Amino acid sequence: MPDDVTKNKACPKEHEGFTQIPNRILDHLCKAYIPARERQCLDLIIRQTYGYHKHQDKISLSQFVENTELKTRTVRDCLSSLEEKKIINISPGTFRSPKGYSLNQDFTLWSVQRNPHSAEEPAQSVQRNPQRSVQKNPHHKRKKESLKKGTEKTKGEFKKNMLIPADYSLSDYHQTFAMEKGFVMETVEAMFEKFKAHHEAKGSKFKSWNAAWRTWVLNQIQYHGAPAPLKTHQTTNAEILA
């Protein structure tokens, strides 16, 4: 080994310590497809157990965060996923003691996916026949056109906010709605004139001015109270005899 490499402090030496992992477990780890962040947490568990010749080690979340440089929430998700895949075993902790973590040595129980880039199953997308004609789905263009027409129709149905029309006048609809709420005809006429003058001066815009009128009437009841009921004339006996 060159002298510059042996003198480099970044190159570890065997006498500084090493982690002994059974070859069969290491071989299976090489074939297992484990996401990168989960593998970081798994490597720390292996380091803290096999590295110190222990079957299990109590590891706090702060240790995971410090050694993997992952966020606490990410560490929790990774450890939960590894436990669900039966790659690790987690023993409950206490108030003063963190949870215990260990590698499940029975790798036949691991629920891991095969490496999608495995050489045993060559990707079909690599071997392509340049002379092969690609058949297009005849329904794709038809579906696309129908979606486009549907979108155009939908866009046309949307109403834009508009100013109150100049010819917007009191109609039977306005009178009926207000009178059903207890307002008399004279009050309805005055209230409509005030409604129209207010929004013209303010430059209000609505999609539906009929809906704006209903809101105006309901606000009158909410803020000024319900209109007083009409007084009906009761015929007296004197009027009957007269």
C-alpha positions as CSV (number, residue, x, y, z in Angstrom):
1,M,0.0,0.0,0.0
2,P,1.4,3.4,-0.9
3,D,2.8,5.5,1.9
4,D,0.5,8.5,1.2
5,V,-2.5,6.2,1.7
6,T,-1.3,4.7,4.9
7,K,-0.4,8.1,6.4
8,N,-3.8,9.5,5.4
9,K,-6.0,9.7,8.5
10,A,-9.2,9.3,6.4
11,C,-8.2,5.8,5.6
12,P,-9.3,3.5,8.5
13,K,-7.1,0.7,9.8
14,E,-8.2,-2.7,11.0
15,H,-6.7,-2.1,14.4
16,E,-9.1,0.9,14.8
17,G,-12.0,-1.5,14.9
18,F,-14.4,-3.0,12.5
19,T,-17.9,-4.5,12.4
20,Q,-18.2,-8.2,11.8
21,I,-21.4,-9.1,9.8
22,P,-22.2,-12.7,8.9
23,N,-21.6,-13.2,5.2
24,R,-25.0,-14.7,4.5
25,I,-26.7,-11.6,6.0
26,L,-24.4,-9.3,4.1
27,D,-25.1,-11.2,0.9
28,H,-28.8,-11.0,1.4
29,L,-28.5,-7.2,2.1
30,C,-26.7,-6.8,-1.2
31,K,-29.7,-8.3,-3.0
32,A,-32.4,-6.6,-0.9
33,Y,-34.0,-3.5,-2.3
34,I,-34.2,-1.1,0.7
35,P,-34.8,2.6,0.3
36,A,-31.8,4.8,1.0
37,R,-33.0,6.5,4.2
38,E,-34.2,3.2,5.6
39,R,-30.8,1.7,4.8
40,Q,-29.1,4.5,6.7
41,C,-31.1,3.7,9.9
42,L,-30.5,0.0,9.3
43,D,-26.8,0.5,9.0
44,L,-26.7,2.4,12.3
45,I,-28.5,-0.4,14.0
46,I,-26.0,-2.9,12.6
47,R,-23.1,-0.6,13.7
48,Q,-24.4,-0.3,17.2
49,T,-25.1,-4.1,17.6
50,Y,-22.7,-6.1,15.6
51,G,-20.0,-3.4,16.0
52,Y,-20.1,-3.9,19.7
53,H,-20.8,-7.7,19.6
54,K,-24.3,-7.2,20.9
55,H,-27.6,-8.7,19.8
56,Q,-29.6,-5.6,20.7
57,D,-28.8,-2.0,21.6
58,K,-30.9,0.8,23.0
59,I,-30.7,3.7,20.6
60,S,-32.4,7.0,21.1
61,L,-33.9,9.1,18.3
62,S,-31.3,11.8,18.8
63,Q,-28.6,9.2,18.0
64,F,-30.3,8.3,14.8
65,V,-30.7,12.0,13.9
66,E,-27.1,12.8,14.7
67,N,-25.5,9.8,12.9
68,T,-27.8,9.7,9.8
69,E,-28.4,13.5,9.6
70,L,-32.1,12.8,8.9
71,K,-35.0,14.6,10.5
72,T,-36.7,13.0,13.5
73,R,-40.0,12.4,11.6
74,T,-38.1,10.7,8.8
75,V,-36.3,8.5,11.2
76,R,-39.5,7.5,12.9
77,D,-41.1,6.6,9.5
78,C,-38.0,4.6,8.4
79,L,-37.9,2.6,11.6
80,S,-41.6,1.9,11.4
81,S,-41.2,0.7,7.8
82,L,-38.2,-1.5,8.7
83,E,-40.2,-3.1,11.5
84,E,-43.2,-3.7,9.2
85,K,-40.9,-5.4,6.7
86,K,-39.6,-7.6,9.6
87,I,-36.0,-6.5,8.9
88,I,-35.5,-5.2,12.4
89,N,-37.0,-6.0,15.8
90,I,-38.0,-3.1,18.2
91,S,-38.5,-3.6,21.9
92,P,-40.5,-1.0,23.9
93,G,-38.6,1.5,25.9
94,T,-39.4,3.3,29.1
95,F,-39.5,6.9,30.3
96,R,-35.8,6.9,31.0
97,S,-34.6,4.3,28.6
98,P,-34.9,4.4,24.7
99,K,-36.3,1.6,22.6
100,G,-34.1,-1.4,21.8
101,Y,-33.2,-2.2,18.2
102,S,-31.8,-5.4,16.6
103,L,-31.5,-6.9,13.2
104,N,-33.8,-9.8,12.4
105,Q,-31.2,-12.5,11.6
106,D,-33.8,-14.7,9.9
107,F,-33.6,-12.9,6.6
108,T,-36.2,-15.3,5.1
109,L,-38.8,-13.4,7.0
110,W,-37.8,-10.1,5.5
111,S,-40.5,-8.6,3.3
112,V,-38.4,-6.8,0.8
113,Q,-38.8,-6.2,-2.9
114,R,-36.3,-7.5,-5.5
115,N,-34.0,-5.0,-6.9
116,P,-35.8,-3.5,-10.0
117,H,-32.4,-3.3,-11.7
118,S,-31.5,-6.9,-11.2
119,A,-29.5,-8.6,-14.0
120,E,-31.5,-11.8,-13.6
121,E,-34.5,-10.2,-15.2
122,P,-33.3,-8.0,-18.1
123,A,-35.4,-5.0,-18.7
124,Q,-37.7,-5.4,-21.8
125,S,-37.4,-1.7,-22.5
126,V,-33.7,-2.1,-23.4
127,Q,-34.4,-4.6,-26.2
128,R,-36.5,-2.8,-28.8
129,N,-37.3,-3.7,-32.3
130,P,-36.8,-0.6,-34.5
131,Q,-38.9,-2.2,-37.2
132,R,-41.8,-2.8,-34.9
133,S,-44.8,-0.6,-35.7
134,V,-46.4,1.1,-32.8
135,Q,-50.2,0.8,-32.9
136,K,-51.9,3.8,-31.5
137,N,-55.1,3.5,-29.5
138,P,-57.9,4.6,-31.9
139,H,-60.0,5.7,-28.8
140,H,-57.2,8.0,-27.5
141,K,-57.8,10.8,-30.0
142,R,-61.6,10.4,-29.7
143,K,-61.3,10.6,-26.0
144,K,-59.0,13.6,-26.2
145,E,-61.4,15.5,-28.5
146,S,-64.4,14.7,-26.2
147,L,-62.5,16.0,-23.2
148,K,-61.6,19.2,-25.1
149,K,-65.2,19.7,-26.1
150,G,-66.3,19.1,-22.5
151,T,-63.8,21.7,-21.3
152,E,-64.9,24.3,-23.7
153,K,-68.5,23.7,-22.7
154,T,-67.7,24.0,-19.1
155,K,-65.8,27.2,-19.6
156,G,-68.7,28.7,-21.4
157,E,-71.0,27.9,-18.5
158,F,-69.0,30.0,-16.0
159,K,-70.4,33.4,-15.4
160,K,-68.2,36.4,-14.8
161,N,-68.8,39.1,-12.2
162,M,-70.6,42.0,-13.7
163,L,-71.8,45.5,-12.7
164,I,-75.5,46.0,-12.1
165,P,-77.3,46.4,-15.4
166,A,-78.7,49.9,-16.2
167,D,-82.1,48.4,-16.9
168,Y,-82.2,46.4,-13.7
169,S,-85.6,47.2,-12.2
170,L,-88.0,46.0,-9.6
171,S,-89.7,42.9,-10.9
172,D,-92.4,40.5,-9.6
173,Y,-89.6,38.2,-8.5
174,H,-88.1,40.9,-6.2
175,Q,-91.4,41.9,-4.8
176,T,-92.5,38.3,-4.1
177,F,-89.3,37.4,-2.3
178,A,-89.3,40.5,-0.1
179,M,-93.0,40.4,0.7
180,E,-92.7,36.7,1.7
181,K,-90.3,37.9,4.3
182,G,-92.9,40.3,5.7
183,F,-92.1,43.6,3.9
184,V,-95.0,45.7,2.5
185,M,-95.0,47.0,-1.0
186,E,-94.0,50.5,-0.2
187,T,-91.0,49.3,1.8
188,V,-90.0,46.9,-0.9
189,E,-89.9,49.8,-3.5
190,A,-87.8,52.0,-1.2
191,M,-85.5,49.2,-0.3
192,F,-84.9,48.2,-3.9
193,E,-84.0,51.8,-4.9
194,K,-81.6,52.0,-2.0
195,F,-80.1,48.6,-3.0
196,K,-79.6,49.7,-6.6
197,A,-78.2,53.1,-5.7
198,H,-75.8,51.6,-3.2
199,H,-74.2,49.1,-5.6
200,E,-74.1,51.6,-8.5
201,A,-72.1,54.0,-6.3
202,K,-69.9,51.3,-4.9
203,G,-69.3,49.6,-8.3
204,S,-70.2,46.2,-7.0
205,K,-69.9,43.2,-9.2
206,F,-71.8,39.9,-8.8
207,K,-72.4,36.9,-10.9
208,S,-76.1,36.9,-10.0
209,W,-77.9,40.1,-9.1
210,N,-81.0,38.3,-8.0
211,A,-78.9,36.4,-5.5
212,A,-77.5,39.8,-4.4
213,W,-81.0,41.1,-3.8
214,R,-81.9,38.1,-1.7
215,T,-78.8,38.7,0.4
216,W,-79.8,42.4,0.8
217,V,-83.3,41.5,2.0
218,L,-81.9,38.9,4.5
219,N,-79.4,41.4,5.8
220,Q,-82.1,43.9,6.4
221,I,-83.8,41.4,8.6
222,Q,-80.6,40.4,10.4
223,Y,-79.3,43.9,11.1
224,H,-82.6,45.9,11.4
225,G,-85.0,43.2,12.7
226,A,-87.9,41.5,11.1
227,P,-90.6,43.8,9.7
228,A,-93.6,44.3,12.0
229,P,-96.6,42.2,11.1
230,L,-99.5,43.9,9.2
231,K,-102.3,45.0,11.5
232,T,-105.6,43.5,10.4
233,H,-108.9,45.4,10.9
234,Q,-111.3,43.6,13.2
235,T,-115.0,44.4,12.6
236,T,-116.8,45.5,15.7
237,N,-120.5,44.8,16.7
238,A,-121.3,48.5,16.2
239,E,-120.0,48.4,12.6
240,I,-122.1,45.2,12.0
241,L,-125.3,46.8,13.4
242,A,-124.6,50.0,11.5
